[in-house]
Amino acid sequence: MAYLWIIIAGVCWGSIGLFTKVMTRFGFTEMEMLFIKGVVSVIFLAILLLIKDKKSFRLKKKGDILYFVGTGILSFTFFSWCYMKSINLTSVGVAAVLLYTAPTIVMLLSIVLFKERMTKRKGIVLLMTLCGCGLITGLLKGQFMLTPLGLLVGLGSGFGYALYSIFGTFALRRGYNSITVSFYTFVMASAFIAFCVNPVHVVREITNTGQWPLCITFAIMTTVVPYLCYTKGLSALPASKASVTATIEPVVAAIVGILVFKEGVSISKIGGILLVVGAVVLMNMGKMPEAVEIEEKIEEQ
């Protein structure tokens, strides 16, 4: 089930490009879109926690808020802004490839922070993932153009995305459930973004354009649902395996492009999809002995 939660998250994240393009046409900036996502997510999750368990609002220690500064500001806000900016500066496909430098970053950070070992299987999986993403978007055929800013924010999205797996793992090890982690992630993100935008202007803009349904759907489909699912899966998987499993996202983006936007189907695109899916399958085949050792070491710490 943990893998299923991660895959659902990846599928939802795969629709970010579609929503971003539509929201941009209505005049919303990247930070305004982030503010909408954050506020709607806080409201939705607050209601969910009130219904499920009011005690989940409590922080075990005051210092634990730093974990959510990490997931909310250093990860969600930074990663999301960079990703949406990258989509508008480059393309959905190129942005997705740059975003998925994240598994490499997660694995490297996990080696240092969680004492995970870099195995041959992980190395092969990373290579398959990056090559697959490159084939899906045409990068390996040189069919793209990148500005320095586009490259920088694209790589920034990968780094920010990687940080969520790291900070999220620490928070989960402190005993917080996935809903609580997601709730405080968006509380911190919304509070920070509120200083970067004019909240009153954003509300007026949504009202004037009559896009409340679009904005709410955008927030729930690309933020609430995927973050709940990803955090739920992360609670039962090592950070590196969760991150690689979520690489289903660029595959979804490619399929959406073919079905919705009638983009051409090429051998390279099909090959890329097979490589990414194959990487996910390879990572999840059988039991990896080191995973058990890692879990035991983390519990001891």
C-alpha positions as CSV (number, residue, x, y, z in Angstrom):
1,M,0.0,0.0,0.0
2,A,2.9,2.4,0.7
3,Y,3.9,2.2,-3.0
4,L,0.4,2.8,-4.1
5,W,0.2,6.0,-2.0
6,I,3.4,7.2,-3.6
7,I,2.1,6.4,-7.1
8,I,-1.1,8.3,-6.5
9,A,0.9,11.3,-5.3
10,G,3.0,11.1,-8.5
11,V,-0.1,11.0,-10.7
12,C,-1.6,14.1,-9.0
13,W,1.7,16.0,-9.2
14,G,1.8,15.1,-12.9
15,S,-1.2,17.4,-13.4
16,I,0.6,20.5,-12.0
17,G,1.8,21.6,-15.4
18,L,-1.7,21.6,-16.8
19,F,-3.1,23.6,-13.9
20,T,-0.2,26.0,-13.9
21,K,-0.6,26.9,-17.6
22,V,-4.3,27.5,-17.1
23,M,-3.9,29.6,-13.9
24,T,-1.1,31.7,-15.6
25,R,-3.5,32.6,-18.4
26,F,-5.9,34.0,-15.9
27,G,-3.1,36.3,-14.6
28,F,-2.0,34.5,-11.4
29,T,1.7,34.7,-10.5
30,E,3.6,31.7,-9.2
31,M,3.5,33.0,-5.6
32,E,-0.2,33.8,-5.8
33,M,-0.8,30.2,-7.0
34,L,1.2,28.9,-4.0
35,F,-0.8,31.1,-1.6
36,I,-4.0,29.7,-3.0
37,K,-2.7,26.1,-2.7
38,G,-1.5,26.7,0.9
39,V,-4.6,28.4,2.3
40,V,-7.0,25.9,0.8
41,S,-4.9,23.0,2.0
42,V,-4.7,24.4,5.6
43,I,-8.5,24.8,5.7
44,F,-9.2,21.4,4.3
45,L,-6.7,19.6,6.6
46,A,-7.9,21.5,9.6
47,I,-11.4,20.3,9.1
48,L,-10.1,16.7,8.6
49,L,-8.1,16.9,11.8
50,L,-11.0,18.2,13.7
51,I,-13.2,15.3,12.6
52,K,-10.5,12.6,12.9
53,D,-8.5,13.6,16.0
54,K,-8.2,17.0,17.6
55,K,-5.1,15.9,19.6
56,S,-3.2,15.7,16.3
57,F,-2.9,19.5,16.3
58,R,-0.5,19.3,19.3
59,L,3.2,19.5,18.8
60,K,5.2,17.1,21.0
61,K,7.9,19.6,21.5
62,K,8.2,23.3,20.6
63,G,11.4,22.6,18.7
64,D,9.5,20.3,16.4
65,I,8.2,23.3,14.5
66,L,11.6,23.5,12.9
67,Y,10.8,20.3,11.0
68,F,7.7,22.0,9.5
69,V,9.7,25.1,8.7
70,G,11.8,22.6,6.6
71,T,8.8,20.9,4.9
72,G,6.7,24.1,4.5
73,I,9.2,26.9,3.6
74,L,12.5,25.3,2.7
75,S,10.8,22.5,0.7
76,F,7.2,23.1,-0.4
77,T,7.4,26.9,-1.0
78,F,10.8,26.8,-2.6
79,F,10.2,23.7,-4.6
80,S,6.8,24.6,-5.9
81,W,7.8,28.2,-6.9
82,C,10.8,26.9,-8.7
83,Y,8.8,24.1,-10.4
84,M,6.0,26.4,-11.7
85,K,8.5,29.1,-12.7
86,S,10.5,26.4,-14.6
87,I,7.3,25.3,-16.4
88,N,6.6,28.8,-17.6
89,L,10.3,29.5,-18.5
90,T,10.9,26.2,-20.3
91,S,8.1,23.5,-20.8
92,V,6.2,21.0,-18.7
93,G,8.5,18.2,-19.9
94,V,11.8,20.0,-19.3
95,A,10.7,21.1,-15.9
96,A,9.8,17.6,-15.0
97,V,13.2,16.3,-16.0
98,L,15.0,18.9,-13.9
99,L,12.6,18.2,-11.0
100,Y,13.6,14.6,-11.0
101,T,17.2,15.3,-10.2
102,A,15.5,15.0,-6.7
103,P,15.9,11.2,-6.3
104,T,19.7,11.6,-6.8
105,I,19.7,14.3,-4.2
106,V,17.6,12.3,-1.8
107,M,19.8,9.2,-2.1
108,L,22.9,11.2,-1.5
109,L,21.4,13.0,1.5
110,S,20.0,9.7,2.9
111,I,23.5,8.2,2.8
112,V,24.7,11.0,5.1
113,L,21.6,11.5,7.3
114,F,19.9,8.0,7.5
115,K,23.0,5.9,6.9
116,E,21.5,4.3,3.8
117,R,23.9,2.5,1.5
118,M,24.3,3.2,-2.2
119,T,23.9,-0.1,-4.0
120,K,24.3,-1.2,-7.6
121,R,20.5,-1.5,-7.9
122,K,20.0,2.1,-6.7
123,G,22.6,3.3,-9.2
124,I,21.0,1.5,-12.1
125,V,17.5,2.8,-11.0
126,L,18.8,6.4,-11.0
127,L,20.3,6.0,-14.4
128,M,17.2,4.5,-15.8
129,T,15.0,7.2,-14.3
130,L,17.1,10.1,-15.6
131,C,17.4,8.5,-19.1
132,G,13.7,7.8,-19.2
133,C,12.8,11.3,-18.3
134,G,15.2,12.6,-20.9
135,L,13.6,10.4,-23.6
136,I,10.1,11.4,-22.6
137,T,10.8,15.1,-23.0
138,G,13.2,14.9,-25.9
139,L,16.2,16.2,-23.9
140,L,18.4,13.4,-25.1
141,K,17.6,14.3,-28.7
142,G,18.6,17.9,-28.1
143,Q,15.0,19.2,-28.7
144,F,14.9,21.9,-26.1
145,M,16.2,25.3,-25.2
146,L,17.1,26.4,-21.7
147,T,17.9,29.9,-20.4
148,P,20.3,30.1,-17.4
149,L,17.4,31.1,-15.2
150,G,15.3,28.2,-16.5
151,L,18.0,25.7,-15.7
152,L,18.7,27.3,-12.3
153,V,15.1,27.2,-11.1
154,G,14.6,23.8,-12.6
155,L,17.5,22.4,-10.6
156,G,16.2,24.4,-7.6
157,S,12.9,22.5,-7.8
158,G,14.7,19.2,-7.6
159,F,16.7,20.3,-4.5
160,G,13.5,21.6,-2.8
161,Y,11.6,18.5,-3.6
162,A,14.4,16.4,-2.2
163,L,14.3,18.3,1.1
164,Y,10.6,17.3,1.7
165,S,11.6,13.6,1.9
166,I,14.4,14.4,4.3
167,F,12.5,16.8,6.7
168,G,9.3,14.7,6.3
169,T,11.2,11.6,7.4
170,F,12.5,13.3,10.5
171,A,9.0,14.6,11.4
172,L,7.4,11.1,11.0
173,R,10.1,9.6,13.2
174,R,9.0,12.0,15.9
175,G,5.7,10.3,15.9
176,Y,3.5,12.7,13.9
177,N,1.0,11.2,11.5
178,S,0.9,12.1,7.8
179,I,-2.1,14.5,8.2
180,T,-0.4,16.5,10.9
181,V,2.8,16.7,8.9
182,S,0.9,17.9,5.9
183,F,-1.2,20.4,8.0
184,Y,1.8,22.1,9.6
185,T,3.7,22.1,6.3
186,F,1.0,24.2,4.7
187,V,0.5,26.4,7.8
188,M,4.2,27.4,7.7
189,A,4.1,27.8,3.9
190,S,1.0,29.9,3.9
191,A,2.3,32.2,6.7
192,F,5.5,32.8,4.8
193,I,3.9,33.3,1.4
194,A,1.4,35.8,3.0
195,F,4.3,38.2,3.3
196,C,5.2,37.8,-0.3
197,V,1.8,38.5,-1.9
198,N,-1.3,40.7,-1.2
199,P,-3.9,38.3,0.2
200,V,-6.8,40.7,-0.4
201,H,-5.7,41.2,-4.0
202,V,-5.6,37.5,-4.5
203,V,-9.1,37.0,-3.2
204,R,-10.4,39.8,-5.4
205,E,-8.6,38.4,-8.4
206,I,-10.2,35.0,-7.9
207,T,-13.7,36.6,-7.4
208,N,-13.4,38.9,-10.4
209,T,-12.4,36.0,-12.7
210,G,-15.0,33.7,-11.2
211,Q,-12.3,31.0,-10.8
212,W,-13.1,29.7,-7.3
213,P,-13.9,26.2,-8.5
214,L,-10.6,26.1,-10.5
215,C,-8.5,27.3,-7.6
216,I,-10.0,24.9,-5.1
217,T,-9.6,21.9,-7.5
218,F,-6.1,23.1,-8.3
219,A,-5.2,23.1,-4.6
220,I,-6.8,19.8,-3.7
221,M,-5.6,17.8,-6.7
222,T,-2.0,19.1,-6.8
223,T,-1.4,19.7,-3.1
224,V,-3.8,18.2,-0.5
225,V,-4.2,14.7,-2.0
226,P,-0.6,14.1,-3.2
227,Y,1.1,15.4,-0.1
228,L,-1.2,13.3,2.1
229,C,-0.5,10.3,0.0
230,Y,3.2,10.9,-0.3
231,T,3.7,11.5,3.4
232,K,1.6,8.4,4.2
233,G,3.8,6.3,1.9
234,L,7.0,7.9,3.3
235,S,6.0,6.7,6.8
236,A,6.5,3.1,5.6
237,L,9.4,3.5,3.1
238,P,13.0,4.8,3.1
239,A,13.2,8.3,1.7
240,S,15.2,7.2,-1.3
241,K,12.7,4.5,-2.4
242,A,9.7,6.9,-1.9
243,S,11.4,9.6,-4.1
244,V,12.2,7.2,-6.9
245,T,8.7,5.6,-6.9
246,A,7.2,9.1,-7.3
247,T,9.0,9.4,-10.6
248,I,5.8,8.2,-12.1
249,E,5.0,11.9,-12.4
250,P,6.8,12.7,-15.7
251,V,5.2,9.6,-17.2
252,V,1.8,10.9,-16.3
253,A,2.7,14.3,-17.8
254,A,3.7,12.5,-21.1
255,I,0.5,10.5,-21.2
256,V,-1.6,13.7,-20.5
257,G,0.2,15.4,-23.3
258,I,-0.7,12.6,-25.7
259,L,-4.3,12.2,-24.7
260,V,-5.3,15.7,-23.8
261,F,-3.1,17.9,-26.1
262,K,-2.8,15.3,-28.9
263,E,1.0,15.3,-28.8
264,G,2.7,12.9,-31.1
265,V,3.7,9.4,-29.9
266,S,7.3,8.7,-30.6
267,I,9.5,5.7,-30.1
268,S,11.7,7.7,-27.7
269,K,8.7,8.8,-25.6
270,I,7.5,5.2,-25.3
271,G,11.0,4.1,-24.5
272,G,11.2,6.7,-21.8
273,I,7.9,5.7,-20.2
274,L,9.1,2.1,-20.1
275,L,12.4,3.1,-18.6
276,V,10.8,5.1,-15.8
277,V,8.2,2.4,-15.0
278,G,10.9,-0.2,-15.2
279,A,13.0,1.8,-12.7
280,V,10.1,1.9,-10.2
281,V,9.6,-1.9,-10.6
282,L,13.3,-2.6,-10.2
283,M,13.5,-0.5,-7.1
284,N,10.6,-2.3,-5.5
285,M,11.4,-5.9,-6.5
286,G,12.1,-8.2,-3.6
287,K,13.3,-7.2,-0.1
288,M,16.4,-5.1,0.3
289,P,18.3,-6.3,3.4
290,E,19.8,-2.8,4.0
291,A,16.4,-1.3,4.3
292,V,15.6,-3.3,7.4
293,E,19.0,-2.3,8.9
294,I,18.3,1.3,8.2
295,E,14.9,1.3,9.9
296,E,16.4,-0.3,13.0
297,K,19.2,2.3,13.2
298,I,16.8,5.2,12.8
299,E,14.5,3.7,15.5
300,E,17.6,3.4,17.8
301,Q,18.5,7.1,17.1
